[in-house]
Amino acid sequence: MQFEVDMRAPEVERIIGTDHSLEVIADNVTFSEGPVWDPRTRQFYYTDICGDTIWRWKPGVGCEVVLQPSAHANGMCFDREGRLLVAGWGGRTVFRFEKDWSVVTLASHYQGKKLNSPNDIVVRSDGQIYFTDSPGGMLNVGMVGDDLQKYLDIQGVFRITAQGKLILVTDDFVYPNGLCFSPDEKLLYVNCSRERLIRVYDVNADGSVAKGRLFYQYTNTDRGNPDGIKCDVEGNVYCTGPGGIWLHDKQGNVLARLKVPGHPTNFGFGDDDWRSIFVTTVGNVVRTRVNVPGVPGW
C-alpha cells in the first residue's frame, strides 16, 4: 500500500525519505488509538476504543488481547519502569498495569469531582504523568461508559506527580487531545480538536508551564482534526490533522503532509531504531518508515 505526500519544503525528503509505503499491522479494527512501542519486549500496543480492547502486536507472532473490556481505553504510554499507562476514556480514569499485569487506578477525580474522559497521556523524565481530559468519552457513540454526567467545568490538561498528587497544568482548551514533549522536555505541545490548533508551553523545572502560545492553526477543509502528536529527535512536530499527518518544523512551518489513507487518529514511533511510524486509523493499524527517528519512549 502506498500513500501520497504533499511536499512543502525541500529538506523534507531528508526527514521522511522517499519510500512512502505502508505495511498493514492489524485490520478489522473499529477505531484504533493509543499506539506505543515497548522497546524492552519489542512489542507494539494499541487500543480499539469502540472495540473496547487493548491489543499488542509482536513481529512474527501477530496480535493478542491484553485487556477486554478495557473501559474504552484511549491513549497509552510506558513509564520509566516499563509499566503501561492508560488514559481510561470511557471509564474516566487514568490507570497503570503493574509488572504482574494487575491494574492500579492513578487518577479518577479532581477536587472531588469525577474526571471527564482522559484522552492522551505522556511521561516526563522525572516520572510525572501528563494527560488531557476532553469530554468525548461522555458523548461519542460506541465509546461511552455508564456515567455520562459532566462534573467539571473545565477541559483540562493535568499532571500526576511522583507523589501521586493530581495538578491542573492548564485549562486553555475546548477539547484538548494529543500532547507531547520536545526532545529536551523544555516545551509541551498540546492540540485541540475543536479549535483545530496546537499550542506550545514553556515547561518549568517543577513541571508547571508558562502561558501558552499558538504553534499552528489548521484551516484546511479536508476531513480530520488535530489528534495524535509527537516529536522527532530534531524537534520537528508531527500531528494528525486534516487529510493525514502534518509535519512541522520547530517554528510551526509546514514541511509536509503525509496523506495516509483512511482517517488517521494517532501514531507512534517505534522499532529498534525508532524510525518506524505506527499509525492508528479508523479501520486498521499500519506502519511506515522515515529517516529521522522519533523521540524514544521509556
Helices and strands as residue ranges (DSSP letters): E 4-7, H 12-16, E 23-27, E 32-38, E 43-48, E 53-58, E 62-67, E 76-78, E 84-87, G 89-91, E 94-97, E 103-107, E 109-110, E 113-114, E 117-123, E 129-134, G 136-138, E 157-160, E 166-170, E 176-181, E 187-192, E 197-202, E 213-217, E 229-231, E 237-241, E 244-248, E 254-259, E 264-270, E 276-281, E 284-289
